[in-house]
């Protein structure tokens, strides 16, 4: 059985590691389908409260394995690649009711960059970089890059990065709002562990509702968004975690959230 996507679950945290380091964790069909399967496992596992996606070796993900699209006996065709490989991954990342963190340990290029940017929180090692590499080989951005990147950094900057294919280092990515934080390489794993532990102890039902609101904020008008906020606030205020949070605040103690 292939281990192109490694899944490890510890202390309510699922670690999904892209594991083809010899090709900078670039995706082929087997890896894309395995990624979907592992995300489904994490979604269905009630013990998992947060999901971390990272890469093995020096890279996060170099995007599509070009060997697959240039070798006739391997080539599935671009429509198949998008509709069966990448689009389902992006849809899962946005629909799973758990916080998903991209821990970008190295270069994130093409679809690899856009998979990272679709996550709820993106952090990076100081040595990491992000590249909209599509224009370099005459392609257009996919994997929802044209949806998320302009919303993260603005239309003009996104347009330039996609057309020119510039490499964006972790510090610049942070400064322009592409990612949440970046950390020195020596402390990257430790900081990701801390972030994962913090999220796992949060009221994850409320985080799931927040994720739903953010998803809809990209297509709702103001009135629709206000109405949805009202509905989901009623949902959140009926939860165990809301009552626990209020009680803990009043009693001046640390809350113990259960995610319901």
C-alpha positions in Angstrom: 0.0 0.0 0.0 1.3 3.4 -0.9 2.2 5.9 1.8 2.2 9.0 -0.4 -0.1 10.6 2.2 0.9 9.8 5.8 -1.8 10.1 8.5 -0.9 10.3 12.2 -3.4 11.1 14.9 -2.2 12.2 18.3 -3.9 14.1 21.1 -6.9 15.0 18.9 -4.7 16.3 16.2 -4.5 14.7 12.7 -1.2 15.2 10.9 -1.5 14.8 7.1 2.0 14.7 5.5 2.4 14.9 1.8 5.0 12.2 1.4 6.7 12.1 -2.0 9.8 14.0 -1.1 11.8 12.7 -4.0 9.6 14.8 -6.3 9.0 17.6 -3.8 5.7 16.1 -2.8 4.1 16.8 -6.3 0.8 15.2 -6.9 0.0 12.2 -9.1 -3.4 10.5 -9.2 -2.7 8.0 -6.5 -1.6 10.8 -4.1 -4.6 13.0 -4.9 -7.0 10.2 -4.3 -5.2 9.2 -1.1 -5.4 12.8 0.1 -9.2 12.8 -0.4 -9.5 9.5 1.5 -7.4 10.7 4.4 -9.4 13.9 4.7 -12.6 11.9 4.7 -11.1 9.7 7.5 -10.3 12.8 9.5 -13.7 14.3 9.0 -15.4 11.1 10.2 -13.2 10.6 13.2 -14.9 12.2 16.2 -11.6 12.2 18.1 -10.0 14.5 15.6 -10.4 18.2 16.5 -7.9 19.8 14.2 -6.1 18.8 11.0 -2.6 19.8 10.0 -1.3 19.5 6.4 2.4 19.6 5.9 5.1 18.1 3.6 7.9 15.6 4.0 11.5 16.7 3.2 12.4 20.1 1.9 9.2 21.0 0.1 5.5 21.5 1.0 4.2 20.6 -2.4 5.5 21.4 -5.9 2.0 21.0 -7.5 1.3 18.6 -10.2 3.8 15.9 -11.1 4.5 16.8 -14.7 5.6 13.3 -15.5 2.0 12.2 -15.2 0.8 14.8 -17.7 3.6 14.3 -20.2 3.8 10.5 -20.3 1.1 9.1 -22.7 0.4 5.9 -20.8 0.1 7.8 -17.5 -1.7 10.9 -18.6 -5.3 11.2 -17.3 -6.0 14.5 -19.0 -6.4 18.0 -17.4 -10.2 17.8 -17.0 -9.8 14.5 -15.1 -7.0 15.9 -13.0 -9.0 18.9 -12.0 -12.4 17.4 -11.5 -11.2 14.2 -9.9 -8.0 15.2 -8.1 -7.7 18.9 -7.1 -11.3 20.2 -7.0 -12.4 17.5 -4.6 -9.5 18.2 -2.3 -10.3 21.9 -2.2 -14.0 21.2 -1.6 -13.1 18.9 1.3 -10.8 21.5 2.9 -13.6 24.1 2.9 -16.4 21.8 3.9 -14.9 19.8 6.7 -16.2 21.1 10.1 -12.8 21.2 11.7 -10.0 23.8 11.5 -7.4 22.9 8.9 -3.9 24.3 9.1 -1.4 24.4 6.3 2.1 24.1 7.8 4.2 25.1 4.8 7.6 23.8 5.5 9.2 24.6 2.1 8.3 25.6 -1.4 4.6 25.6 -2.2 4.1 25.9 -6.0 1.2 25.8 -8.4 -1.6 23.6 -7.0 0.5 23.0 -3.9 0.4 26.8 -3.1 -3.4 27.0 -3.7 -4.2 23.9 -1.6 -2.3 25.7 1.2 -4.2 28.9 0.7 -7.5 27.2 0.8 -6.9 26.1 4.4 -8.3 28.0 7.4 -4.9 29.0 8.7 -1.6 29.1 6.9 1.7 29.2 8.7 5.2 28.9 7.1 8.8 28.3 7.9 10.9 31.3 7.2 12.6 29.4 4.4 9.3 28.6 2.7 8.0 30.3 -0.5 4.8 30.5 -2.6 4.8 30.4 -6.4 1.9 30.7 -8.8 3.9 28.7 -11.3 1.2 28.1 -13.9 2.2 30.9 -16.3 5.7 29.5 -16.5 4.4 26.6 -18.5 1.5 28.3 -20.3 -1.3 27.2 -17.9 -3.8 29.1 -15.9 -4.1 29.0 -12.0 -6.3 26.2 -10.7 -7.2 24.6 -7.4 -9.2 27.7 -6.5 -6.2 30.0 -6.6 -8.2 32.6 -8.6 -10.9 32.4 -5.9 -8.8 32.7 -2.7 -5.7 34.6 -3.6 -7.4 37.9 -4.7 -9.5 37.8 -1.6 -6.4 37.4 0.6 -4.1 40.0 -1.0 -6.2 42.0 -3.4 -7.0 41.8 -7.1 -3.9 43.8 -8.4 -1.3 41.9 -6.4 -2.9 38.5 -7.1 -3.1 39.3 -10.8 0.6 40.2 -11.0 1.8 37.2 -9.0 -0.3 34.9 -11.3 0.8 36.5 -14.5 4.5 36.9 -13.6 4.9 33.8 -11.5 7.0 35.6 -8.9 8.3 33.7 -5.9 7.0 35.1 -2.6 9.0 34.4 0.5 7.5 33.7 3.8 8.1 37.2 5.2 6.6 38.9 2.2 3.6 36.4 2.3 3.0 37.5 5.9 3.4 41.2 5.1 0.8 41.1 2.3 -1.7 39.0 4.2 -1.3 35.8 2.3 -0.4 33.8 5.4 -1.1 34.1 9.2 2.5 33.8 10.5 5.9 32.6 9.7 8.5 31.1 12.1 12.3 30.6 12.1 13.1 27.2 10.6 14.6 26.0 13.9 11.4 26.6 15.7 8.9 25.8 13.0 7.8 22.3 14.1 7.6 23.5 17.7 5.4 26.5 16.8 3.1 24.3 14.6 2.7 21.9 17.5 1.7 24.8 19.8 -0.8 26.1 17.3 -2.3 22.7 16.8 -2.6 22.1 20.5 -4.2 25.5 21.0 -6.8 24.8 18.3 -7.5 21.3 19.6 -8.5 22.8 23.0 -10.8 25.5 21.5 -14.6 25.3 21.2 -14.4 23.5 17.9 -18.2 23.5 17.3 -18.0 27.3 17.3 -15.0 27.2 15.0 -16.9 25.0 12.6 -19.8 27.5 12.5 -17.2 30.3 12.0 -15.8 28.4 9.0 -19.3 28.2 7.5 -19.8 31.9 7.9 -16.5 32.7 6.3 -17.3 30.4 3.4 -20.7 32.1 2.8 -19.2 35.6 3.3 -17.5 35.2 -0.1 -20.9 35.0 -1.9 -23.5 36.6 0.4 -24.7 40.2 0.4 -24.7 42.0 3.8 -28.3 41.1 4.6 -27.8 37.5 3.9 -24.6 37.4 6.0 -26.3 39.1 9.0 -29.1 36.6 8.8 -26.7 33.7 8.8 -24.8 35.2 11.7 -28.0 35.4 13.7 -28.9 31.8 12.9 -25.5 30.4 13.8 -25.1 32.5 16.9 -28.3 30.9 18.2 -26.8 27.5 17.4 -23.5 28.4 19.1 -25.3 29.8 22.2 -27.1 26.5 22.6 -23.9 24.5 22.9 -22.2 22.9 25.9 -19.1 24.9 25.0 -20.8 28.3 25.3 -22.1 27.4 28.7 -18.7 26.1 29.8 -17.0 29.2 28.4 -19.3 31.5 30.4 -19.0 29.4 33.6 -15.2 29.3 33.3 -15.1 33.1 32.8 -17.3 33.7 35.8 -15.3 31.2 37.9 -12.0 32.6 36.7 -10.7 29.2 35.5 -9.6 27.6 32.2 -12.5 26.3 30.2 -12.7 22.6 29.2 -14.3 22.6 25.8 -15.7 19.4 24.3 -16.6 20.6 20.8 -20.3 20.4 21.2 
